């Protein structure tokens, strides 16, 4: 017990006597300090005293599919910082292949009595994925916010970048450069943001042949494989559903001896870290991560505070960032 007091006190920056007062429910401790001590207990893995177990911890689960795509650490940094300003502690839950699943993380977070959960790039965006763990959260009235488009009927608020506007910006940019054979490299079938991007492309172009649409896993390797097929079909302008996919397209073009942007133009999506440092620097559609992250935390905190938040989707407009990976279409 004495060691636990010392560890928690050091973590929070208060005296062992203050920690003892919190654990024993004694007066003379500010609410902010009390919550800091309880959060430290949760973070350090110590069990709360029996009389304090009914309260939700000042912890918020931040569930991400990966950290290899720089957009997810960027979202984590923005959302984590905004949570900390409210006295909430983010608990980063990153999935790994063959490791802990999204559903497993939800079970762990429920065991920790978290105050809320933020999901970014999760199974909620995939129509054919399991969704029972989301229903668990809804049944227990755990505040939840989703980042980017989700399947229908989950009943959670979402903060999304407008996929339709993103594709319209990219398509018009490539068209203005003279590209007529424009292809799409999207996520797997059933992926809601990718479906929105495809619908937007067909709306702005009138028609997009199926042979100019390729599905891929979200990785450089996935983009490489998809682009190889589309290049063989004569596509010269590529619109991709993520920056890693776009980098895979650039790699595929070069492996075929094609110049980017002299013969092939590529537009990514996210404008994640270091995309201005690639060769060539990547033209991409920027998600407004700062504004989106703050909106996510505002919606979550409103729910934590007891306010009713409608299960609606807030759409944020992206921005096309033109760099060196797009150029005039090659002349036949």
N, C-alpha and C positions, 0 to 999 in steps of 0.2 A: 504493500500500500504506500509506504514512504517513498519507494522508488518511483511509483506511478505519479505521485504528487510532484516529485522533482522534475520528471520528464515533461509533464504537462505544463508546469510553471515555466520551464525554460522555453517551451514551444510558444507560449502565449506572451511571455515577457512580464509575468507578474510573480508575486510571492507564493510560496507553498501554502501559506495561511489563506490567501485569497482563493486558491483552488479548493482548499478544504471547505471554505465557507460555501462555495458553489455546490460542491458535491453533497454537502449536508443540508442544503436549503436554508442557510443562514442569511440574515439581512446584511446590509452594508456593502453590497457589490452592485455596480452599475449593470444595467441590462446588456450593454455592449460587451462588457468584460465577461458577464455570465455566458453570453452566446459564444464568445471566443473560446472559453474554456470547454464548453460542450462540443464545439466543432473540433477542437484539438483532440478530445477524447475519441471522437469518431474517426478522425484522420489517422490517429496513432493506433487504432484498432482496440482500444480499451472499452470494456463494457460499461455502459452508463449505470449509475445507481438505480435501484428498482423504481424509486419514486419519480425518476426523470425519463423513464423509458417510453412513456406515452407520448412524449413530444417528438415532433419531427426534427431531425437534425438540420442544421443550417448548411447542409450539403446539397449540391446540385450535380446530378450526373450529366456528363457531356460525352455522348456516345458518338464515336466517329468510326467510319469503315476502315480507315488506313491513315498513315502519316506520310506515305511516299509522295502522294500528290500534295504539293505545297499549299493548295487552297485550304486544306483541312487544318493544318497547324495555324494558318492565318485566322481562320474563323475561331479556333480555340483560343488564340491570344486575345482577340477582340472581346469575345464573349466572357472569357475568364476574367479579364480586367474589369469589365462592367459588373460582373457578379461580385468581385472582391470589393468594389466601391460600395456595394449594398450590404456588406458583411456576410455574403454567401461564399462558400468555398467550393470551387469546381472540382469534381472528381473525374479525371480523364479516363475514359473507357475505350480503348482502341482494339478493334477486332484483328485477329491474325488468322491466316489460313490454317485450318486444322486445330485452332485454339479455342479460346472463349468466344462464344457466339453472342449476338445481340440479345437473344432471349436469356442467355446465362447472365449477362450483365444486368439485365432488368431484375432478375431474381436477387442478385447480390445487392443492387441498389435498394430494392424493397426491404431487404433484411436490415440495411443501414438506416431505414426510415428517412430517406432523403426528402427534402422539401420540394423537389421538382426534377425534371429530366429534359434536356435538350438533345434532340437527335439531328445530325447533319449527314446527308448522304446515306441514309439507312434503308432497311428493307421496306419501309413505308412507301418508297418510290417505285417498288417493283411489284407489279400486279400478281405475279405467280409465286411470290415468296410467302412464308408463314407470317401471320400477323397476330397470333393469339397473345403475344406478350404486350402488345399495345392495348388490347382489351383488358388485360390485367391491370394496367395503369389506370385506365378509365374507370374500371369498377371500384378502384380504391380512391378515386378522386385525386390522384397525384397530378399536380400541374405539369403540363407537357407543352413544348413548342417544337415544331418541325422546321427545319431549314430546307427550303426549296420544295418543289411540287411533290404531292403525295397522291396515293390512290384515294378514291372517294370513300366517304362514310366512316372515316376513322374518328371524326369528331374533335380533332385537335386544331388549334390555330396554327397557321404556317406563315413564314416570312420567306418570300421567294423572289428570285431574280426573274424578270419577264423573259421567258424563253422565246416567245414569238418576236418580241422587239429585237432580241439578240440576233436571231436568224435573218430578220429583215435587214438589219444594219450590215451584216456580213454579206448577204446575197447582193444587195445593191452596190456594195463596195466592189465585189468581184465583177459584177455586170458592168460597172463603170470603167473597169479596166479591160473590157472586151471579152471576158470569159463567157462562153456560151455553154460549154460542157462542165457544169458545176455539180459536184458530188457531195454527199453527206456521209461523215463517219460518226455514227451514233452508238449509244450504249445498247445493251441487250434488248431483245424484244420484251415488251411489257414494262419497260422503264419509262415512267410518266414524263419526265423532262425531255427525253429523247422523242417521245411521241408528239409532244407539243412542238418541238423543233421541226419535225418532219411536216406536221400540219401547217406550220407557218411558212415553210419553204414552198409547199404546194400552193399556198394562198398567194404568195408574192410572185411565183414563177408561172402559175397556171398549171404546170405539169412538171413532175420530177419522175423520170423513168425509174422503175424498181432497180434496174441494173446500175443506177447511179447512187444507190443507197447501200451502205455496208454497215453491218452490226459488229460490235467488238466489245471485249472486256475493256474496262477503263485502265489502260496501261500503254506504255510506249510500244510494247510488243504487239498489243492488240491493234494499235493504230497502224503499225508497220504491215501487218498481215492484211488488214482491210484496204489500205492504200494500194498495195500491190495488185489486188484484184481490180480496183477502180482505174488505176493507171493503164492497165491492159485494155480497159474499155474506152479509153480516150479522154478521161476526165482530166482537165487542166486546172480547175479551181476547187479547192477543198474547204468545206466548213465542218469543223470538228466539235464534238460535244465536251471536250476538255482539252487543256493544254498538253498533258502527256500524250493523248491521242494525236494531237497536231505534231508533236515532236516525232512521233512514230511515222507520220506521213512524210515529214522532211527526210527522215532516215531512209524510208523506202524509195523515195524519189532519187536520192543520191546513189543508193545501191544499184539503181537502174541507169545510172549515168546521166540523170536529168538535173538541170540547174534549178535551184530555188532562189529567187523567183523568176528566173529567165524563162523557164519552160513550165514550171508548176508553181501555183500560188497556194498558200496555206493560211487559214484563219483558225485560231484556237478559241477557247472559251474559258474564262476565269480571270486571266491576267494574274496568275499566281507569281510568287517570288521568283526572280531571276529570269523571267521571260524576255526582258530587255537585254540579257547578257548571252542569249543563245546565238548561234551562228547559222543563218542570219537571225537578228532579233525578231521575235515572233509577233506578227499582227494578231491581235486577239480581241475578244469582247470582254470587257472588265465587269465583274460583279462588284457592286458597291458594298464591299464587306463591312466597312466601318458602320455605315448607316443600317445595314441589315442586322449586324450583331447587336447594336444598341436596341433596335426594335424587338429583337428576340428576348432580350433581358427585361425590357419594359413589360412585354406581354407575360412573361413568366412571373415577374415580381408582382404584377397585378393579381394574378391567380393565387400566389402564395399569401398575399395580403387579404384574400377573401373576396376580391371583386370577381364578377362574372365576365368572362371574356368569350366573345362569340367565336365559334369554330370556323373562322373565315381565313382567307389567304390575303396577306398584304403583298402587293407586287411592287418591286423596285425596278427602276429602269436602268439597264446596263449602258455602257459606253464603249464604242468601237475605238480601239487604240491601234493606229496604223504604224507599223514598223517595216522591217525589211523583208518579210517573208511573202509579201504580195507585190505583184508587178503586172505590167501589161501582158495580155494573153499572147502566146506565141502565134506567129503567122504561119498558116498552113503552107 
